[in-house]
Amino acid sequence: MLHIPDDRLHAYLDQALDRLESAAIESHLAECAACRAERDAIIMLRDRTTALLARAAARHAAGPSFGKIRSLSDERRRVRQLRLQRTAWAASVVLALGTGWSASWYIHRNPDASAAGTQVVTVVPRPAAQPIVQPPIAQPPEPQVSRDVPAQPVILAGESAPQPTARSTETPAHPATHSPAASANPRRPS
C-alpha cells in the first residue's frame, strides 16, 4: 500500500486540497495507521509551534505610545529640576552658615582684630556755601553806521545774497535814537 507524501499531508491539514483529493486522503487515513501517526505528529508539531510563537509575540508587545514617553520624560525633567533647586537652596544655606561660623570664630579667636579693622571717621559739617554771583555780561557796542555809505549785509555760508530793495531817503534826526526793535537784534560783521 502506498503512503501519503508529506507535502500532500501538509496540504490536507492546511485545507488547500479540493474536495475529491481530501476525500481520497481521508479514506486512506482510515485504513493506514502509519499515515495516521504521521498526521498526528504533524498536528502536534504545529500546535507546539503555534504556542511558542504566541509566547514570543507576547514578549515583543508594542512599546508605549509617543505621548506616554513624552509625559514620562517631562515628569523626569520636572523631578530633576526640583531636585536641583532643593540642592542649590541647601548649598546656599550651608554656605551662609559656614560663612557666619567662620566670621564668629575669627572674631572670638582674635578680639583685637575686630577693633583693628574699624576706623573712626569724624564728619565735620561744611560751612554753608555762598551763592556765586556772576557779574552781568557787558553788551557789545553797537556798530557805527556811516550816513553816507549804506551798510553791507553779511552773507553767511549757505545763504543767498539778499535782493536789493528800495532805499528810504529819510534819515533819522539824531543817530543815537533807535527803535527798540532795531537794537534788539543788531547785525555784527564777522
Buried (B, 14 or more C-beta within 10 A) or exposed (E): EEEBEEEBBEBBBEEEBEEEEBEEBEEBBEEBEEBEEBBEEBEEEEEEEEEEEEEEEEEEEEEEEEEEEEEEEEEEEEEEEEEEEEEEEEEEEEEEEEEEEEEEEEEEEEEEEEEEEEEEEEEEEEEEEEEEEEEEEEEEEEEEEEEEEEEEEEEEEEEEEEEEEEEEEEEEEEEEEEEEEEEEEEEEEE
